[in-house]
Amino acid sequence: MGRTTFDVVKSFPDWPYKGKPVFVATHREISGHNDVKNVSGDFANIATSADLSKYKRIYVDGGNLIRQAIEANLLNSMTISMIPSILGQGTRGLDPINRDLKMELKSTRTFQTGIVQLVYRFPQN
């Protein structure tokens, strides 16, 4: 995840990634979580240096990192969760990419909270 996303998540009352390795793309030192590692560079280099290929599933968060992963063709699916709130302010969920992308809807899920989760697959190029 990107540093901005990490800064939000670390403020949660409970750490949601307990027991899972977490890589944060940042040039600044991170403290407070033993299972968190700093990584830097673009997503393709991070994927190589952190040896992400040994994991069955990885979770990418942060608009800039997601954009880089898409542009490097390193994602095979994307989960988008729609939360029933309209923010007056905020940051963009995904940074602009350099091309149009076709995605295929794989599944949808609705929660009692009103959240709707959409899972899309990227067709192989």
PENOR-V867601 format. One line per field, one symbol per residue. psi: psi as a letter, one per 40 degrees, with the letter a starting at -180 (. if undefined). Layout:
psi->???
This chain:
psi->iidddddddeeidhhefheihhhhhieiihiehdehihiiaidddddddefeeeidhihhihdddddddddefeieihhhhhhgihhdiaihdhiiieiihhihhdiihhideehhhhhiihih.
